[in-house]
């Protein structure tokens, strides 16, 4: 039997599953931060720092002004304090440690040269001795960044990686090295997993690929609440042959319940533990890589909100700005704000605010409250709002 949901009900399911509609704690500590990460499954990493780096923002959107050093300590602090690790999940991500065994099949495929771009796969075969030489230096010398190797940093830009950087990336994909910490302009320092991650995590049994993929889809379904097959796969970047068997098994087990959503042509599934609240209240500014909006087609179907990142669009062709955050108010995405943290002046600059058609009258008032909250969290003294339309 297929459950039928209105679009409004589907939207509430998705928001509740993502942790919205709950009052912010007065003093969000480590327990609430880690619970948020467990709910979402990951924080996507991005190096752009015009506001603050993207992996800090999802927790702020759901908890309010938490201490960012808590995240840093759990991600890149001493081994005994580690609760997170870096790996490729939904792009580069910070993940809870219990997901490490569920991604070892991906590491094994990378080690065999079965996944990754061509320059990466070569290090699993004919260029393996070169990768081994890079690994041997890390073994002997400890944590190292790409720039610590001769000619190891990028040549002239993000997309022109050096030979050593490709080798490091293959070693990282294959799980032979991991991130020890970050330094300077957010450069990754690589080290051996056994020197970085808790022993208890590395000793967890490794499930077979089929079981791990099923567990990842179950995590996706719990984080999304309601989703199409493509959205379930996309959360951890699984291919159809890696995910479709898992979806079928979870349907058979009753963990995924078929649903028909008003206005959706795609089949969808509801996680059996998903809630359908009577209403969602609250407001939040969302990172461009927040899991509520990172799948752009889903954002359009759920909220009627067409969202694109314009960082790489020439300035004179941008519709909304350089680093634009959607503004969630109650159950709708009602505005978008181009934000910049002017740290030298101590100002959070909302260079441009664009209200969505039909935005409620109180949108601007509630947006200002959230901007003030964000400025305080970032240690900025004031907010300056530019053009509004």
C-alpha positions as CSV (number, residue, x, y, z in Angstrom):
1,X,0.0,0.0,0.0
2,X,1.3,3.5,-0.9
3,X,0.9,6.3,1.6
4,X,-0.3,9.6,0.2
5,X,1.2,12.9,1.4
6,X,0.4,16.5,0.6
7,X,3.4,18.6,-0.5
8,X,3.1,20.5,2.8
9,X,3.3,17.3,4.8
10,X,6.3,16.1,2.7
11,X,8.0,19.4,3.4
12,X,7.4,19.1,7.2
13,X,8.8,15.5,7.1
14,X,12.0,16.7,5.4
15,X,12.4,19.7,7.8
16,X,11.9,17.6,10.9
17,X,14.3,14.8,9.7
18,X,16.9,17.5,9.1
19,X,16.6,18.8,12.7
20,X,14.5,22.0,12.1
21,X,11.5,23.1,14.1
22,X,13.3,22.5,17.5
23,X,14.1,25.3,19.9
24,X,17.8,26.2,20.0
25,X,19.5,25.2,23.2
26,X,20.7,28.0,25.4
27,X,24.3,26.7,25.4
28,X,24.8,24.1,22.7
29,X,27.7,21.9,23.8
30,X,29.6,19.0,22.4
31,X,26.7,16.5,22.9
32,X,24.3,18.5,20.9
33,X,26.9,19.2,18.2
34,X,27.6,15.5,17.8
35,X,23.9,14.6,17.9
36,X,23.4,17.0,15.0
37,X,26.2,15.4,13.0
38,X,24.8,12.0,13.7
39,X,21.3,13.1,12.5
40,X,22.7,14.6,9.3
41,X,25.4,12.0,8.7
42,X,28.0,14.4,7.5
43,X,29.1,18.0,7.2
44,X,30.3,18.8,3.7
45,X,33.7,20.6,3.7
46,X,34.3,23.6,1.5
47,X,37.4,25.9,1.6
48,X,35.6,29.2,0.6
49,X,35.9,31.5,3.6
50,X,34.2,34.7,2.5
51,X,31.7,34.2,5.4
52,X,32.9,31.1,7.3
53,X,33.8,27.7,5.9
54,X,30.7,25.7,5.0
55,X,31.2,22.8,7.4
56,X,30.6,25.1,10.4
57,X,27.2,26.3,9.1
58,X,24.8,23.4,9.3
59,X,25.2,23.1,13.1
60,X,24.7,26.8,13.5
61,X,21.5,26.6,11.4
62,X,20.1,24.0,13.8
63,X,21.7,24.9,17.1
64,X,22.4,28.6,17.1
65,X,25.7,30.0,18.4
66,X,27.8,27.0,19.3
67,X,31.5,27.1,19.9
68,X,33.3,26.3,16.6
69,X,36.4,25.1,18.5
70,X,34.3,22.1,19.6
71,X,33.9,21.0,15.9
72,X,37.6,21.6,15.3
73,X,38.6,19.6,18.4
74,X,36.5,16.6,17.4
75,X,37.6,16.8,13.7
76,X,41.3,17.7,14.0
77,X,42.3,17.6,17.7
78,X,44.2,14.9,19.7
79,X,43.4,11.3,18.9
80,X,41.6,10.8,22.3
81,X,39.2,13.7,21.4
82,X,38.5,12.6,17.8
83,X,34.9,12.0,17.0
84,X,35.0,12.8,13.3
85,X,37.1,11.8,10.3
86,X,37.4,13.2,6.8
87,X,36.6,11.2,3.7
88,X,34.8,11.4,0.4
89,X,31.1,11.0,1.1
90,X,28.9,13.7,-0.3
91,X,32.0,15.4,-1.7
92,X,34.7,16.0,0.9
93,X,33.1,15.6,4.2
94,X,33.4,15.4,8.0
95,X,31.8,12.2,9.2
96,X,31.0,10.5,12.5
97,X,33.5,7.8,13.3
98,X,30.9,5.0,13.2
99,X,30.7,5.5,9.4
100,X,34.3,4.6,8.9
101,X,33.6,0.8,8.5
102,X,30.8,1.6,6.1
103,X,33.1,3.4,3.7
104,X,36.0,0.9,3.6
105,X,34.5,-0.8,0.5
106,X,35.0,2.5,-1.3
107,X,38.5,2.8,0.0
108,X,39.2,-0.8,-1.2
109,X,37.8,0.1,-4.7
110,X,40.1,3.1,-4.8
111,X,43.0,1.0,-3.7
112,X,42.4,-1.4,-6.6
113,X,42.1,1.5,-9.1
114,X,38.4,0.9,-9.8
115,X,37.1,4.4,-9.0
116,X,38.3,7.9,-9.4
117,X,39.5,10.0,-12.3
118,X,42.2,8.6,-14.7
119,X,45.2,10.3,-13.1
120,X,44.1,9.0,-9.7
121,X,43.6,5.4,-10.9
122,X,47.1,5.2,-12.3
123,X,48.6,5.2,-8.8
124,X,46.9,1.9,-8.2
125,X,48.8,0.3,-11.1
126,X,51.8,1.6,-13.0
127,X,52.5,4.5,-10.7
128,X,52.1,2.7,-7.4
129,X,55.8,2.8,-6.6
130,X,55.6,6.6,-6.7
131,X,52.6,6.6,-4.4
132,X,54.5,4.3,-2.1
133,X,57.5,6.7,-2.0
134,X,55.1,9.5,-0.9
135,X,53.6,7.2,1.7
136,X,57.1,6.2,3.0
137,X,57.9,9.9,3.7
138,X,54.7,10.3,5.7
139,X,55.5,7.1,7.6
140,X,59.0,8.4,8.4
141,X,58.4,12.1,8.9
142,X,54.9,12.3,10.3
143,X,52.0,14.6,9.2
144,X,52.7,16.4,5.9
145,X,50.9,18.7,3.5
146,X,51.2,18.6,-0.3
147,X,53.4,21.7,-0.1
148,X,55.8,19.9,2.2
149,X,56.9,17.7,-0.7
150,X,59.2,19.1,-3.4
151,X,56.9,20.6,-6.1
152,X,54.0,19.2,-4.0
153,X,51.6,22.1,-4.1
154,X,49.2,23.1,-6.8
155,X,50.9,24.7,-9.9
156,X,48.8,27.8,-10.4
157,X,45.2,27.0,-9.4
158,X,42.8,24.6,-7.8
159,X,42.4,22.5,-10.9
160,X,46.1,22.2,-11.8
161,X,47.3,19.7,-9.2
162,X,50.8,18.5,-9.0
163,X,51.9,14.9,-9.5
164,X,52.5,14.6,-5.7
165,X,49.0,16.0,-5.0
166,X,47.4,13.3,-7.2
167,X,49.4,10.6,-5.3
168,X,48.3,12.0,-2.0
169,X,44.7,12.1,-3.1
170,X,44.9,8.4,-4.2
171,X,46.4,7.5,-0.9
172,X,43.6,9.4,0.8
173,X,40.8,7.8,-1.3
174,X,42.2,4.4,-0.6
175,X,42.3,4.9,3.1
176,X,46.0,4.6,3.5
177,X,46.3,8.1,4.8
178,X,43.8,10.5,6.4
179,X,43.6,14.1,7.6
180,X,45.7,14.7,10.7
181,X,44.8,18.4,11.0
182,X,44.5,21.6,8.9
183,X,46.9,24.5,8.9
184,X,47.3,28.0,7.4
185,X,44.8,28.5,4.6
186,X,43.0,25.3,5.4
187,X,45.7,23.0,3.9
188,X,45.2,19.3,4.8
189,X,48.0,17.6,6.7
190,X,48.1,13.9,5.9
191,X,49.1,11.1,8.3
192,X,48.5,7.4,8.9
193,X,45.0,6.4,10.1
194,X,46.5,4.5,13.1
195,X,48.3,7.7,14.3
196,X,45.1,9.8,13.9
197,X,42.0,7.8,14.5
198,X,41.1,6.0,17.8
199,X,42.2,2.3,17.8
200,X,38.7,1.2,18.7
201,X,37.3,2.6,15.4
202,X,40.0,1.0,13.2
203,X,39.3,-2.3,14.9
204,X,35.6,-2.3,14.2
205,X,34.7,-5.1,11.8
206,X,34.5,-4.3,8.1
207,X,31.1,-5.2,6.6
208,X,30.9,-6.5,3.1
209,X,30.1,-3.9,0.4
210,X,26.4,-5.0,0.1
211,X,25.8,-4.6,3.8
212,X,27.7,-1.3,4.0
213,X,25.7,0.2,1.1
214,X,22.5,-0.9,2.7
215,X,23.5,0.8,5.9
216,X,24.5,4.0,4.1
217,X,21.1,4.1,2.3
218,X,19.4,3.7,5.6
219,X,21.3,6.6,7.0
220,X,20.4,8.7,4.0
221,X,16.7,7.8,4.4
222,X,16.8,8.8,8.1
223,X,18.5,12.1,7.4
224,X,16.1,13.0,4.5
225,X,12.9,11.7,6.0
226,X,11.3,11.4,2.6
227,X,13.2,11.0,-0.7
228,X,13.3,9.7,-4.2
229,X,15.7,6.9,-5.2
230,X,18.1,9.5,-6.8
231,X,18.1,11.5,-3.6
232,X,18.9,8.5,-1.4
233,X,21.8,7.6,-3.7
234,X,23.1,11.2,-3.9
235,X,23.5,11.7,-0.1
236,X,26.6,9.5,0.0
237,X,27.3,9.6,-3.7
238,X,26.3,6.0,-4.4
239,X,25.9,4.8,-8.0
240,X,22.7,2.9,-9.0
241,X,24.4,-0.5,-8.9
242,X,25.6,0.4,-5.4
243,X,22.3,1.6,-4.1
244,X,19.3,0.1,-5.8
245,X,19.8,-3.3,-4.2
246,X,19.9,-1.6,-0.8
247,X,16.7,0.4,-1.5
248,X,15.0,-2.8,-2.5
249,X,16.2,-4.6,0.6
250,X,15.1,-1.7,2.9
251,X,11.6,-1.7,1.3
252,X,11.4,-5.4,1.8
253,X,12.4,-4.9,5.5
254,X,9.7,-2.2,6.0
255,X,12.3,0.5,6.7
256,X,11.4,2.4,3.6
257,X,7.6,2.9,3.0
258,X,6.4,3.9,-0.5
259,X,4.7,7.3,-0.6
260,X,3.0,9.4,-3.3
261,X,3.6,13.1,-2.9
262,X,1.3,15.6,-4.3
263,X,2.7,17.1,-7.5
264,X,5.7,14.7,-7.7
265,X,6.0,12.5,-10.7
266,X,8.9,10.5,-9.1
267,X,8.4,7.6,-6.7
268,X,9.3,8.4,-3.2
269,X,9.9,6.6,0.1
270,X,9.3,7.6,3.7
271,X,11.6,6.3,6.4
272,X,9.5,4.3,8.9
273,X,10.6,6.5,11.8
274,X,10.0,9.8,10.1
275,X,7.7,12.3,11.8
276,X,5.0,14.4,10.2
277,X,4.8,17.4,12.5
278,X,1.6,19.5,12.6
279,X,3.8,22.5,11.9
280,X,7.4,23.7,11.8
281,X,8.5,26.9,13.4
282,X,11.9,28.6,13.4
283,X,14.3,30.4,11.1
284,X,17.7,29.6,9.8
285,X,20.3,30.8,7.3
286,X,21.5,27.8,5.3
287,X,24.9,27.1,3.9
288,X,25.1,26.6,0.1
289,X,26.1,23.0,0.9
290,X,23.5,22.3,3.6
291,X,21.9,18.9,3.0
292,X,18.4,20.5,3.0
293,X,19.3,22.3,-0.3
294,X,22.4,20.7,-1.8
295,X,20.3,18.6,-4.2
296,X,18.8,21.4,-6.2
297,X,16.0,19.5,-7.8
298,X,14.8,18.4,-4.4
299,X,14.8,22.0,-3.2
300,X,12.7,23.0,-6.2
301,X,10.2,20.1,-5.6
302,X,9.9,20.7,-1.9
303,X,10.0,24.5,-1.7
304,X,9.5,25.8,-5.2
305,X,13.0,27.4,-4.7
306,X,15.4,27.4,-7.6
307,X,18.9,27.7,-6.2
308,X,22.3,27.8,-7.9
309,X,25.8,28.7,-6.6
310,X,27.2,31.7,-8.4
311,X,30.7,31.8,-7.1
312,X,32.1,30.9,-10.5
313,X,29.7,33.2,-12.5
314,X,31.2,36.5,-13.7
315,X,30.2,39.3,-11.3
316,X,28.1,41.2,-13.9
317,X,26.1,38.0,-14.6
318,X,25.2,37.0,-11.1
319,X,21.5,37.1,-10.3
320,X,21.8,37.1,-6.5
321,X,25.5,37.5,-5.4
322,X,28.7,35.7,-4.7
323,X,28.1,33.6,-1.5
324,X,24.3,33.4,-1.2
325,X,22.6,31.7,1.7
326,X,18.9,30.7,1.5
327,X,16.8,31.9,4.4
328,X,14.4,29.3,5.9
329,X,11.5,30.7,7.8
330,X,9.1,28.2,9.3
331,X,8.2,25.9,6.4
332,X,9.4,27.9,3.5
333,X,12.5,29.3,1.8
334,X,11.5,32.9,1.7
335,X,14.7,34.9,0.8
336,X,18.3,34.6,-0.2
337,X,21.2,36.7,1.2
338,X,24.6,37.4,-0.3
339,X,26.8,37.4,2.9
340,X,30.4,38.4,3.6
341,X,32.2,38.6,6.9
342,X,34.3,41.7,6.9
343,X,36.6,40.7,9.7
344,X,38.8,43.8,9.5
345,X,35.9,46.1,10.0
346,X,34.0,43.8,12.3
347,X,30.9,43.8,10.1
348,X,28.7,41.1,8.7
349,X,27.8,42.5,5.3
350,X,24.5,41.4,3.7
351,X,25.4,42.8,0.3
352,X,22.2,41.9,-1.3
353,X,18.9,40.5,0.0
354,X,16.4,39.0,-2.4
355,X,12.9,38.2,-1.1
356,X,11.0,35.3,-2.8
357,X,7.6,36.0,-4.3
358,X,5.0,35.8,-1.7
359,X,7.4,36.2,1.2
360,X,5.5,37.0,4.4
361,X,5.5,40.6,5.7
362,X,7.6,39.6,8.7
363,X,10.4,38.1,6.6
364,X,12.7,41.1,6.8
365,X,12.3,41.5,10.6
366,X,13.0,37.9,11.3
367,X,15.9,37.9,8.8
368,X,17.5,40.7,10.7
369,X,17.3,38.7,13.9
370,X,19.1,35.8,12.3
371,X,21.7,38.1,10.8
372,X,22.4,39.6,14.2
373,X,22.7,36.1,15.7
374,X,25.1,35.1,13.0
375,X,27.2,38.2,13.5
376,X,27.5,37.5,17.2
377,X,28.5,33.9,16.5
378,X,31.2,35.0,14.1
379,X,32.5,37.6,16.6
380,X,31.5,40.5,14.4
381,X,30.2,43.8,15.9
382,X,27.4,44.7,13.6
383,X,25.4,44.0,10.4
384,X,25.2,46.1,7.3
385,X,22.5,45.4,4.8
386,X,22.9,46.6,1.2
387,X,20.4,46.3,-1.6
388,X,17.1,44.6,-0.9
389,X,14.5,43.5,-3.5
